[in-house]
Amino acid sequence: MFRLPIDAESFPLGKGPMVMLILFFISTLFIFGRSEEQGEDLEFWIFANTHYEEYQARVPIFEAQNPGVNVQLINFGGTMHDKLLAAMLSNFGAPDLVEVEITSIGRFLKGAIDEVGFVDLRPRLESEGWMDRLVVSRFTPWSYRGRIFGIPHDLHPVVLLYRDDLFKAAGVEMTEIETWDDFIAAGKKATRDLDGDGKVDQYAIVLDRRTESDYFSLLLQQGGGFFDADGNVIIDSELAIETLEFFTALFNEHKIATSVYGTWHGDPSNFAAMQDGKILSILAPDWYVGILKSQVPQMSGKWKAVGMPAWHPGGRRTTTRGGTMVGITKQCENPDRAWELLKFTYFDRPGLVNRYETTRIIPPLKAAWDAPIFKEPDVYLGGQPLGELFIQLAPDLPPRYQNPYWSEGADLLNDAIFAAVTEKQTPREALTDLAEKVRALMAKDRGRWGDM
Amino acid sequence: MKIPIHRNEPQGIIKNLFWNQQQKIAPYLFIAPFYLLFVVFMGYPLISSLVMSLYEMRGFQSRVFVGFGNFTDLFGDPIFWKSLRNTAYFAVGTLTLQLPIALLLAILLNSKFVKGKNLLRLAFFAPVLVAGVFVAIIFNLVYDQRAGLVNQEFLLFGKEIGWLNEENYVMPAVILTGVWQWAGFNMIYFLAGLQGIRQELYEAAAVDGANWWQAFIHVTLPSLRPVIAFVFVVSMIGSLQLFDLPFILTNGGEPADAGSTIVMYLYKNGFQFMRLGYAATIGWVLFFIIAVISIVQLKLLGIFRDE
């Protein structure tokens, strides 16, 4: 009979440790043996639950079409960007494909352009003719110095969501509003003290004065931005200052705007204010409509949507807010295979239609827009075909130029907006100070590294 | 157990040497795992971060020596000073509000007159078991401007206070949340300290005619001195390292950095702005602040005194 060279009694620390040691060796052999047997692995990191669920349902189809390929989807939630940063810093452990959020991409673009951890996708996009098939302005958030490091997951056009019943009760027909001047006039009628206690009971619009979200959306709508296409700071341009003057005037001069309740537009407090009828309109990207539907279903039928008021007659009626890209990391061993998976998840028409069905996100692939689902009436908006409105506005989406200094800039921009709205500084002072700080930071870095 | 000794073989000489030296070697081998782990997980990162504070990173691969440039930049950085002020505000608020409450709870739970002590102990301690992230999410609802418990139920303030929306209320909101979460934890230390005070001391004080207040001042507090010192120092260090609570509660320190703390600013610089050298500098400045304050505290509380 086979006997082990050592028995449990004479094992140095007794039976327990011996069993654990044996299990350790067996499981190690199993784990290493298993990965040897498998075919090619593609690791795909995601931070958003809705995206994860969508890909989880569709990946088996890709695997069936590509025998031997095993896709590992990993949803790290909000901590994903920090994990990716650590993996890129250590030059080890990054996935093949990864989704990155629009406010986080800047930090990955720091350093020499050749050191950026993502593969430049421009050659593939151009050689396969994808550039013309997508909304071209939507590549700007994911591009830097002529290279395209990510493919847009979305467009996120913005509309004005409004309470038709309450505006009508105030004698305002919102479909007739064309410009922001029209909106201010209408807002003054609709912002009212209903019970005569001296307090305003309903505001024409809710805006976020804590962060850049609403102000920056308005600035983009005008064609402005924080940085221009060449990476210069333009946040103290006359356009940016006038936009901040307009933004602060909505609160302080016209008194038709209320500050967002809670910490952001998706705060329960803000939803409560909406249900109380205190908020009559809001600037809403497509994803925000999805949030409203899931968080405030009881308001179904109360909202309607129009294009944003333009800055001048005939002007742009939308802007963009938020976004996600997918990129192939330079640590990926088989970029060709990763590119195939990328196209399958981002350019596949049935998948994009399904995405709209579950999240209301309008895809950047123009070929998907003629699907019947986009023309379907939306019950939440009282039967209005919301998809149709978004698609009508999508081609006019403004560019949003990306820059490695976006994170620092946005953090300071939040402070500048708050200082202007609370009248601690004039809009001009706030933005001039901000621009000087960011330029000084960039100049200091240029002094240390030269122009990278 | 007998140890075989091989005197005349060549390998035996090596073995003999080993066994002769083993008494000297053995202690080092026993403590080696700790030192090994310490060097890998503490020593190396500490030295590495100190070196890093003298450099600035640019991207993932380039770095340049800046000497004390990061330190001079930091001392001229208004957001750093604001974060430091907020952190100090929280620390002072915690020490002046949380510790007396913890001591009071401990005294109540140590008294003969309170019923259901085990249940109360559990109830006061339970918040510690909730992860900071969830505490922040819960208190986000509690401080909610319109529907929140504080503004809705207590109506103490006669208006809708934007606890997390107005600069002046942000840190008080964070401090109150900290009190809710940690007072029960510190209560346990005080309770253990109170239970260790010899009853004879109170009896002697009673014989001398001391009332409860005099007994508290002259018996309880001096006897609790080591516990108070420990809780003081640990709470101070914890306060200075504050991060997750305000980060989630105030959405990254907004509005106008009113909720920004030193560690939050460190995180932002390191992970959001990719300025790792600057972040390491903030870390080292925080280390010195904590070290100095802790030494001063221990000195003031008489922990270094010979008795």
Interface residues (C-beta under 8 A of the other chain):
Chain A: H81 D82 L85 M88 L89 N91 S104 R107 K110 G111 A112 E115 V116 G117 R209 R210 T211 S259 V260 Y261 G262 T263 W264 D267 P268 S269 A272 A273 D276 P404 S407 E408 D411 N414 D415 F418 A419 T422 D445 R448 W449 M452
Chain B: E56 R58 G59 F60 Q61 S62 V64 V66 N140 L141 D144 Q145 R146 A147 G148 G162 L164 N165 T250 N251 E254 P255 A256 D257 K268 F271 Q272 F273 M274 L276
